[in-house]
Amino acid sequence: MRSIGVGLIGWGTVGCGVIRVLEENAEAIGARLGFGLELRRVADMDLERPRPVQVPRELLTSRAEDILDDPSIDIVVELIGGLGAARQLITAALQRGKYVVTANKALLAHHGNELFDVARAHGRAIGFEASVAGGIPFIKALREGLAANRINHIFGILNGTANYILTRMTEADLSFGDALKEAQDKGYAEADPTLDIEGIDTAHKLAITSAIAFGTPIQFDQVYTEGISRIDPVDIQFAEEFGYQLKLLAIARHSASGLEMRVHPTLIPSSHVLASVRGAYNAVHVQGNAVGNIMLYGLGAGMMPTGSAVVSDLMDIARDINADTPPRVPHLGFRKDRLASIPIKPISDVSTCYYFRFAAVDRPGVLSKISGILGANHISIAAVIQKGRQTRGAVPIVMITHEAVESNVRNAMEEMSRLDVVLAPTQIIRIEDQ
């Protein structure tokens, strides 16, 4: 039986998953393809570190060039991460006539448009299913399964680390710091968790997703991004009293006024299906004009789920190679000459509902002062909770608003900061009630 040659650069966690999937599911893969996928070379700078999956010594090399120069390798899998070396390796592989599969969402968010151009120029393709939502086949669903739809909006929980932290803060009443430490101890969070907890990893994924959904170039620098490091358990508790759950949400919405792309802590109704997504799981809710509402759910990271996504790309590309046809589906689902330049809606123009928590002096008239400033800025209050004094001199006043424009909210908060009766910066969390 004929086989397609695969070279793997990066023998880490995901690389081990790819090798295991290729080995354990070789029979099923061959039955689906009618030919085999053969791992012919594995490159890594450290070949001595113990790993859960072993590779025959003769396949190992410490030089990525050995894979790029090997004429028996048809597809190069890049799993080293980062922006510099990975970008050079992918470019070189494409220029030498090889196809590429990568899980590198940061690289694609920053340089995907350029790399796709290189691939097109050489009649090759880049597979990147594993770059968004791990084992969930979201890119394929969005690019192909929903190709007949006009996508209206996407709401996604796209970072398992952040979702695990928020779940533990909700269910165990942990502080952010304690929940983060627990996530690190369990291996869900890196030693430096910045990309996860500050929303940057989610923004990388949203930039890629939005481009496919709405037919635009990837525009990572246009994604508004906030993380979860300032979230206090008290806000989660108040939110539950109002009937909401807190999630780090990726939001993309296309309307007549432009395209919204934003990542931030978000309150969603406890009855919404996304509110039940717990722990390190990911989920994406998509609304298409023909299909209506759908949701995909599963593990967004890990050795085997991500390995599964990589191998699915290998199989797709291998079919094209075997049939000797050019890549059938454009990288972003739209022809390059039909990608649109959609105006990006700045966060200041976004309209949504809001949660406010004020630390106010416990004296008569304070609530009316706060309400007056909000009203003067066209912000209407939907509900209020006012608790007894928690700390010396201050009481929490918690409000939910009707829909308001972000710029008006910022103006109101600027005025509020000058009040002598407000003792600390106001906690602000956006609400998606749809």
C-alpha positions as CSV (number, residue, x, y, z in Angstrom):
1,M,0.0,0.0,0.0
2,R,1.3,3.5,-0.9
3,S,2.1,5.8,2.0
4,I,2.5,9.6,2.4
5,G,5.7,10.6,4.2
6,V,5.4,12.8,7.3
7,G,8.1,14.7,9.1
8,L,7.6,16.0,12.6
9,I,9.4,19.0,14.0
10,G,8.8,19.2,17.8
11,W,8.8,16.1,19.9
12,G,6.9,17.6,22.9
13,T,3.5,16.9,24.4
14,V,1.5,17.4,21.2
15,G,4.2,15.7,19.1
16,C,3.8,12.6,21.3
17,G,0.0,12.8,20.7
18,V,0.5,12.9,17.0
19,I,2.8,9.9,17.0
20,R,0.5,7.9,19.2
21,V,-2.6,8.6,17.1
22,L,-0.7,7.6,13.9
23,E,0.5,4.4,15.6
24,E,-2.7,3.3,17.5
25,N,-5.1,4.3,14.7
26,A,-3.0,3.3,11.7
27,E,-5.5,0.7,10.6
28,A,-8.5,3.0,10.7
29,I,-6.5,5.8,9.0
30,G,-5.5,3.4,6.2
31,A,-9.0,2.2,5.8
32,R,-10.3,5.7,5.4
33,L,-7.6,6.9,3.1
34,G,-6.9,3.8,1.1
35,F,-3.2,4.3,1.8
36,G,-1.0,5.0,4.8
37,L,0.6,7.9,6.6
38,E,4.2,7.0,7.5
39,L,6.2,9.0,10.1
40,R,9.6,9.1,8.5
41,R,11.5,11.6,10.6
42,V,11.2,13.4,14.0
43,A,13.3,16.4,14.8
44,D,13.9,17.9,18.3
45,M,16.7,19.8,19.9
46,D,16.6,17.5,23.0
47,L,16.4,13.9,22.0
48,E,17.3,12.5,25.5
49,R,14.5,13.8,27.6
50,P,12.1,11.0,28.7
51,R,8.8,11.0,26.9
52,P,5.6,9.0,27.1
53,V,5.9,8.0,23.4
54,Q,9.1,6.5,22.0
55,V,10.4,6.8,18.4
56,P,12.9,4.4,16.7
57,R,16.4,5.9,17.1
58,E,17.0,5.9,13.3
59,L,14.1,8.3,12.8
60,L,15.4,10.9,15.2
61,T,17.4,14.0,14.4
62,S,18.4,17.2,16.1
63,R,18.3,19.1,12.8
64,A,15.1,20.4,11.3
65,E,16.9,20.7,8.0
66,D,17.1,16.9,7.8
67,I,13.3,16.9,7.4
68,L,13.2,19.9,5.0
69,D,15.8,18.2,2.8
70,D,14.3,14.8,2.8
71,P,12.5,14.2,-0.6
72,S,10.5,11.3,0.9
73,I,8.7,13.6,3.3
74,D,5.6,15.2,1.8
75,I,4.1,16.9,4.8
76,V,6.0,18.8,7.6
77,V,4.3,19.1,11.0
78,E,5.5,22.1,12.9
79,L,5.0,21.8,16.7
80,I,7.8,23.9,18.2
81,G,5.6,27.0,18.8
82,G,6.8,30.6,19.0
83,L,7.0,33.1,16.2
84,G,10.6,33.2,14.9
85,A,12.0,29.8,14.2
86,A,8.6,28.3,13.4
87,R,7.9,31.0,10.8
88,Q,11.3,30.3,9.1
89,L,10.7,26.6,9.1
90,I,7.2,26.8,7.7
91,T,8.3,29.2,5.0
92,A,11.3,27.0,4.0
93,A,9.1,23.9,3.9
94,L,6.6,25.5,1.6
95,Q,9.3,26.9,-0.6
96,R,10.7,23.4,-1.0
97,G,7.3,22.1,-2.1
98,K,6.2,20.5,1.1
99,Y,2.8,20.8,2.7
100,V,2.6,22.0,6.3
101,V,0.5,21.2,9.4
102,T,0.8,23.4,12.5
103,A,-0.9,23.9,15.8
104,N,0.7,27.4,16.2
105,K,-2.1,29.8,16.8
106,A,0.2,32.7,17.8
107,L,2.2,32.4,14.6
108,L,-1.0,32.3,12.5
109,A,-2.6,35.2,14.3
110,H,0.5,37.3,13.7
111,H,1.8,36.0,10.3
112,G,-0.9,33.8,8.9
113,N,-1.8,36.0,6.0
114,E,1.8,36.1,4.9
115,L,2.3,32.3,5.3
116,F,-0.9,31.6,3.4
117,D,0.4,33.7,0.5
118,V,3.7,31.7,0.5
119,A,1.7,28.4,0.4
120,R,-0.5,29.6,-2.5
121,A,2.5,30.8,-4.4
122,H,4.0,27.3,-4.3
123,G,0.7,25.4,-4.8
124,R,0.7,24.1,-1.3
125,A,-1.5,24.3,1.8
126,I,-1.2,24.8,5.6
127,G,-3.4,22.7,7.8
128,F,-4.2,24.4,11.2
129,E,-7.2,22.6,12.7
130,A,-5.3,22.1,16.0
131,S,-4.6,25.9,16.4
132,V,-8.2,26.6,17.7
133,A,-10.1,24.5,20.3
134,G,-7.7,21.5,20.4
135,G,-9.6,18.3,19.6
136,I,-12.8,20.1,18.6
137,P,-13.1,20.1,14.8
138,F,-14.1,23.7,14.8
139,I,-12.2,25.1,11.9
140,K,-13.4,22.3,9.6
141,A,-16.9,22.8,10.8
142,L,-16.7,26.6,10.3
143,R,-14.8,26.5,7.0
144,E,-16.6,23.6,5.3
145,G,-19.6,22.3,7.3
146,L,-21.1,25.8,7.7
147,A,-19.9,27.1,4.3
148,A,-23.4,27.7,3.1
149,N,-24.2,30.0,5.9
150,R,-23.8,33.7,6.6
151,I,-22.4,33.6,10.2
152,N,-24.0,36.2,12.5
153,H,-22.0,35.7,15.7
154,I,-19.6,33.4,17.5
155,F,-19.3,33.1,21.3
156,G,-16.5,30.9,22.4
157,I,-14.8,29.5,25.6
158,L,-11.4,28.9,23.9
159,N,-9.0,28.7,26.8
160,G,-9.2,25.7,29.1
161,T,-6.8,27.2,31.7
162,A,-8.9,30.4,32.2
163,N,-12.1,28.3,32.3
164,Y,-10.6,26.0,34.9
165,I,-9.6,28.9,37.1
166,L,-13.0,30.5,36.8
167,T,-14.7,27.2,37.5
168,R,-12.7,26.7,40.7
169,M,-13.3,30.3,41.8
170,T,-17.1,29.7,41.3
171,E,-17.4,26.2,42.8
172,A,-14.8,26.3,45.6
173,D,-14.9,30.1,46.3
174,L,-11.1,30.3,45.7
175,S,-9.3,33.5,45.1
176,F,-7.8,34.1,41.7
177,G,-4.3,33.4,43.0
178,D,-5.3,30.2,44.7
179,A,-7.2,28.9,41.6
180,L,-4.2,29.8,39.4
181,K,-1.8,27.9,41.7
182,E,-4.1,24.9,41.6
183,A,-4.2,25.0,37.8
184,Q,-0.4,25.1,37.7
185,D,-0.1,22.2,40.1
186,K,-2.4,20.1,38.0
187,G,-0.6,21.0,34.8
188,Y,-3.4,23.1,33.3
189,A,-1.4,26.4,33.5
190,E,2.1,27.2,32.5
191,A,4.7,28.6,35.0
192,D,4.2,31.9,33.2
193,P,0.4,31.9,32.6
194,T,0.2,35.4,31.0
195,L,-1.0,34.3,27.6
196,D,-3.9,32.3,29.1
197,I,-5.0,34.5,32.0
198,E,-4.7,37.8,30.2
199,G,-6.8,36.6,27.2
200,I,-4.0,36.7,24.6
201,D,-4.2,33.0,23.7
202,T,-8.0,33.4,23.3
203,A,-7.5,36.5,21.1
204,H,-5.1,34.6,18.9
205,K,-7.8,32.0,18.3
206,L,-10.6,34.6,17.9
207,A,-8.5,36.4,15.2
208,I,-8.2,33.1,13.2
209,T,-11.8,32.2,13.8
210,S,-13.2,35.6,12.8
211,A,-11.3,35.6,9.5
212,I,-12.8,32.2,8.5
213,A,-16.3,33.1,9.7
214,F,-16.6,36.5,8.1
215,G,-14.2,36.3,5.1
216,T,-11.6,38.8,6.2
217,P,-7.8,38.7,6.5
218,I,-6.6,37.7,10.0
219,Q,-6.5,40.9,12.1
220,F,-5.1,40.0,15.5
221,D,-4.2,43.6,16.3
222,Q,-7.9,44.6,16.1
223,V,-9.1,42.2,18.8
224,Y,-10.0,44.0,22.0
225,T,-8.5,41.9,24.8
226,E,-9.0,41.8,28.6
227,G,-8.0,38.9,31.0
228,I,-9.3,37.5,34.2
229,S,-6.6,38.4,36.7
230,R,-8.7,41.2,38.2
231,I,-11.7,39.0,38.9
232,D,-12.7,38.8,42.6
233,P,-14.8,35.8,43.9
234,V,-17.3,38.4,45.3
235,D,-18.2,39.4,41.7
236,I,-18.9,35.8,40.9
237,Q,-21.2,35.5,43.9
238,F,-23.1,38.7,43.0
239,A,-23.4,37.6,39.4
240,E,-25.0,34.4,40.6
241,E,-27.6,36.4,42.6
242,F,-28.5,38.1,39.3
243,G,-28.7,34.8,37.5
244,Y,-25.4,34.9,35.6
245,Q,-22.2,32.9,35.3
246,L,-18.8,34.4,34.6
247,K,-16.7,33.1,31.6
248,L,-13.7,34.4,29.6
249,L,-15.5,34.8,26.3
250,A,-14.3,35.3,22.8
251,I,-17.0,37.2,20.9
252,A,-17.2,37.9,17.2
253,R,-20.3,39.6,15.7
254,H,-21.0,41.0,12.3
255,S,-23.6,43.7,11.9
256,A,-24.3,46.7,9.6
257,S,-22.1,48.8,11.8
258,G,-19.0,46.6,11.4
259,L,-17.3,43.6,12.9
260,E,-16.8,43.2,16.7
261,M,-13.9,41.1,17.9
262,R,-13.4,41.1,21.6
263,V,-12.1,38.9,24.4
264,H,-13.0,39.7,28.0
265,P,-14.6,38.4,31.2
266,T,-18.3,38.1,30.4
267,L,-21.5,37.4,32.4
268,I,-23.8,35.1,30.6
269,P,-27.2,33.8,31.8
270,S,-26.9,30.7,33.9
271,S,-29.5,29.1,31.7
272,H,-27.3,29.4,28.6
273,V,-25.6,26.2,27.4
274,L,-22.1,27.9,27.6
275,A,-22.7,28.5,31.3
276,S,-22.5,24.8,32.0
277,V,-19.0,24.4,30.4
278,R,-16.7,23.6,33.4
279,G,-13.1,22.9,34.1
280,A,-10.6,22.8,31.2
281,Y,-13.2,22.2,28.5
282,N,-13.8,24.5,25.5
283,A,-17.0,25.2,23.7
284,V,-18.0,27.4,20.8
285,H,-21.6,28.6,20.1
286,V,-22.2,29.7,16.5
287,Q,-25.2,31.2,14.9
288,G,-25.6,30.9,11.1
289,N,-28.5,32.4,9.1
290,A,-29.5,29.0,7.7
291,V,-28.5,26.5,10.3
292,G,-29.5,28.5,13.4
293,N,-27.7,27.9,16.7
294,I,-25.1,25.2,17.1
295,M,-22.5,24.4,19.7
296,L,-19.3,22.3,19.6
297,Y,-17.9,21.1,22.9
298,G,-14.8,19.2,24.0
299,L,-11.2,19.2,25.3
300,G,-9.4,22.3,23.9
301,A,-5.9,21.0,24.7
302,G,-3.9,18.0,25.7
303,M,-1.7,15.4,24.0
304,M,-4.3,13.2,22.4
305,P,-7.1,15.7,21.6
306,T,-4.6,18.1,19.9
307,G,-2.8,15.1,18.2
308,S,-6.2,14.0,16.8
309,A,-6.7,17.5,15.2
310,V,-3.2,17.4,13.7
311,V,-3.7,14.0,12.2
312,S,-7.1,15.0,10.7
313,D,-5.2,17.7,8.8
314,L,-2.6,15.2,7.7
315,M,-5.4,13.0,6.3
316,D,-7.1,15.9,4.4
317,I,-3.8,17.0,2.8
318,A,-2.8,13.4,2.1
319,R,-6.0,13.0,0.0
320,D,-5.1,15.9,-2.2
321,I,-1.5,14.6,-2.6
322,N,-2.8,11.2,-3.5
323,A,-5.2,12.6,-6.0
324,D,-2.6,14.9,-7.4
325,T,-4.9,17.9,-7.1
326,P,-4.2,21.4,-5.8
327,P,-5.6,22.3,-2.4
328,R,-9.4,22.3,-2.7
329,V,-10.4,24.6,0.2
330,P,-8.9,28.1,0.7
331,H,-7.1,28.5,4.0
332,L,-9.7,31.0,5.3
333,G,-12.6,29.4,3.4
334,F,-12.9,32.3,0.9
335,R,-10.9,32.9,-2.2
336,K,-8.1,35.3,-1.6
337,D,-9.5,37.9,-4.1
338,R,-12.9,37.7,-2.3
339,L,-11.6,38.5,1.2
340,A,-13.5,41.5,2.5
341,S,-12.2,44.6,4.2
342,I,-14.9,44.9,6.9
343,P,-14.7,47.9,9.2
344,I,-13.7,46.8,12.8
345,K,-16.0,48.3,15.4
346,P,-13.9,49.8,18.2
347,I,-14.7,48.8,21.7
348,S,-15.9,52.3,22.5
349,D,-18.8,51.9,20.0
350,V,-19.9,48.5,21.3
351,S,-23.3,48.4,23.0
352,T,-24.0,45.8,25.7
353,C,-25.3,45.5,29.2
354,Y,-22.9,45.9,32.2
355,Y,-22.3,44.8,35.8
356,F,-20.9,47.5,38.1
357,R,-19.6,47.0,41.7
358,F,-18.9,50.2,43.6
359,A,-17.1,50.5,46.9
360,A,-19.0,53.4,48.3
361,V,-19.1,55.4,51.6
362,D,-22.0,54.3,53.8
363,R,-24.0,57.5,54.0
364,P,-27.4,58.8,52.7
365,G,-27.5,60.1,49.2
366,V,-24.6,58.1,47.8
367,L,-26.8,55.9,45.6
368,S,-28.5,58.9,44.2
369,K,-25.2,60.5,43.2
370,I,-24.1,57.4,41.4
371,S,-27.4,57.0,39.7
372,G,-27.4,60.6,38.6
373,I,-24.0,60.2,36.9
374,L,-25.1,57.1,35.2
375,G,-28.4,58.7,34.0
376,A,-26.5,61.8,32.7
377,N,-24.4,59.4,30.6
378,H,-27.5,57.6,29.2
379,I,-27.0,54.5,31.3
380,S,-30.2,52.9,32.6
381,I,-30.1,50.7,35.7
382,A,-31.9,47.4,35.5
383,A,-31.3,46.0,39.0
384,V,-29.4,46.9,42.2
385,I,-28.0,45.0,45.2
386,Q,-26.8,47.0,48.2
387,K,-25.2,45.0,51.0
388,G,-24.3,45.9,54.5
389,R,-20.8,47.2,55.3
390,Q,-18.1,44.8,54.4
391,T,-15.0,46.8,55.2
392,R,-14.5,49.9,57.4
393,G,-16.1,52.9,55.7
394,A,-17.3,51.1,52.5
395,V,-20.3,49.2,51.3
396,P,-20.6,47.3,48.0
397,I,-23.3,48.7,45.6
398,V,-23.8,46.3,42.7
399,M,-25.8,47.2,39.6
400,I,-26.9,45.6,36.4
401,T,-27.6,48.0,33.5
402,H,-29.7,47.9,30.4
403,E,-27.8,48.1,27.1
404,A,-25.4,51.0,27.0
405,V,-22.6,52.3,24.8
406,E,-19.1,51.6,26.0
407,S,-17.9,55.2,25.5
408,N,-20.7,56.4,27.8
409,V,-19.7,53.9,30.4
410,R,-16.1,55.0,30.3
411,N,-17.2,58.7,30.7
412,A,-19.4,57.8,33.6
413,M,-16.6,55.9,35.4
414,E,-14.2,58.8,34.9
415,E,-16.7,61.1,36.6
416,M,-17.3,58.5,39.3
417,S,-13.6,58.3,40.1
418,R,-13.7,61.9,41.2
419,L,-16.4,61.4,43.8
420,D,-15.2,61.4,47.3
421,V,-17.9,58.8,48.2
422,V,-16.5,56.1,45.9
423,L,-13.4,54.6,47.6
424,A,-12.0,52.3,45.0
425,P,-12.0,51.7,41.2
426,T,-15.3,50.4,40.0
427,Q,-15.4,46.7,38.9
428,I,-16.9,46.5,35.4
429,I,-17.9,43.3,33.7
430,R,-19.8,43.2,30.4
431,I,-22.9,41.1,30.0
432,E,-24.1,39.1,27.0
433,D,-27.8,38.5,27.5
434,Q,-28.7,37.2,24.0
